[in-house]
């Protein structure tokens, strides 16, 4: 039996093309949306690996749809080997039932990991460049610098954290986080 597995990383991407290709050559197809960095986070892949039996073929359109790291790919390949299942990659004509297919599988898995590392590095560089231009990432601060100074003053005057949390409509954890920060000095305080 030929069993297909398709995956995209985010909801912005579409499974349509992979699904059509896999359904054209497989009797059963598993599809999911999620990161390829860990097998544990891909329940449909786990179902596919549990489903395949000796003599079956697991089919993917591209090797990076199966996993993003060489270690993960080799672990999946070992699971398939132990079960007597071969892997077929449509885009690269990889068939792990042949010696040349096994060799190509190893090379392509290294290339997939290298490509992921390059993508991560470019993303990190982009974030650093954006931050240098003043772009802020993450949640915006709920309290202004003046409100943080007031919060510090109230706490120094003896108000309880629970009272401050209720007063500002925040959790106690958030209040403690603001209290741990050094409050910014206002310009009028300097003059």
N, C-alpha and C positions, 0 to 999 in steps of 0.2 A: 504494500500500500504506500502511496506517496502522500505525505502529510506536509502541508505548507504552513509557514510561519511568517507573518508580516508585522512590522512595527514602525511607528513614527514617534518622534521624540516629544512633540507638543501638539496641542489641540489646533494650532494654526496650520499644521501640515495635514495632508490628506492620504488616506490609505487606498484610495480608489485604484490607482495604477498597480500597486502591489497585489491588491485583492484580485483584480482581473487576471493578472499573470499567473498567480498561484492557483486560482480556480480553474484556469485553462488546463493545468497539468496535474492537479492534485485531487484526491477523493475527499480529503478533509482539510480545512484551513482554520488556523488560529490567528486572530488579529488583535493588536492592542496598541494603546497610546501610552508612552512612558519612556523614561530614560533607559538607555541601554547599558548603564554602568554597572548594574548588578543583576544577577539572575533572580535574586530574592524579590526584587521589586517588579518582576514581570510574571504575574500569575498565568497568563496565557502561554508563555513559553514553558513554564513548569508543567502545565496541562499537556502541552504537545510532547514534552520529553517523557511524561508519565504514560502517554497514550501509545507511543511508537513501540513496535515489537520487532523481534529478530526478522531480518529480511526487508523491513520497511526502509523508506528513504525520506529524510527530512529535507524539505526544499525551502530555500530562502532566495529572495531576489538579489540581495547584496550581502556580503559578509558582515558589514557594519550594522545591518539590521538585526543580526543575531547577538552581537556583543560589541563593546567598545575597547576592551582590553585583551591583550594576548592571553593572559592568565585565564580570564573568563571563557574565551574561545576554546582554549585547550581543555578546560574542565568540561565544557559542553561536549567537545569532540570525544573526550575520554568516556563520558557517560554514554554517548552514542555507540562508541566502539564496544564497550562492555555489553551493551544490549544487542549488538549485531546489526546496528542501524547505520546506513551511510548518509553522508551529507552531500547535497547537490546545491551549488550556488549558480543561479541562472545567468547573472551578468558576467561571470568569469569562467563559466564552464568548468567549475571545480566539482569533482566527484571523488570523495575520499575513499572510494572503493578501489581506486588505482593508485600506483606509486607516484605518478606525476601529479595527480590530484592532491595527494597528501602533501607533497612538496609545495605546490602552489598555495595550498591552504595555509601552511606555515608562513610563507612569504606575505600573503595578503593579510593575514592577521597582524603581522608586524606593521605593515603599511597602514592598516586601519587604526592601530594604536598611535602611530606616529602622526597621522592626520588629526586625531582627536587632541593630541598634545599641542599641535600647532594651532588648532582652533582655540583651545583654552588660552594659549599664550597671546594670540591676537585679541581675544576678548579682554584679557587682563590689561594689555597695553591700551586698548580703547577706553577702558574704565579709568585708567590713570590719566590719559589725555583729557577725558571729559571732566574729571575732578580738577585738573589744572585750569580748566576754563571756568570753573565755579559750579559745575553741575553737581547737585546733591543727590546721593543715592540713599534709599531707605526712607523710612517714615519721617515726616517733618515733625519738629519738636512741637509739643502741645502747648508748652508755656513759653512766653516771651522772656527775654533776659530780665525785664523789670519784674515779672511775676515770679521768676526764680529767686530774685533778691528778696521779694516779699515772703516767699515760702521759707527761705533761710531765716529771715527775721522772726517769723511766726514760730518756727521750730526752736530758735534760740530763746524766745520768750516763754517757752514751756508748753506750747500746744502739742498734743499727742499726734502721732503719725496717722492714726485712724481718723481723727477729726480733720486733719489736713486733706486726707484722701477724699473724704465725703465732701468737704468744702470745694475742692477743685474738680470733683467728679472723676477721680482717677483711682487706680489700685494703690495699695500700700507699697507694693514693689516699685511702682513708678515714682512714688514720692521719695522712697529711699534712693532711687537712682538719681533723681534731681538733687537730693541732699548730698550725695557723694560728689557731685560736680562742684567745682569752684565757681561761684557766681561771677558773671562779668561785671566790671565796674562801669557805672554810667558816666558819661562825659560830664554831666553837671556835678557829679561827685568829685571829679578831678580838679575842676576849676576853682 
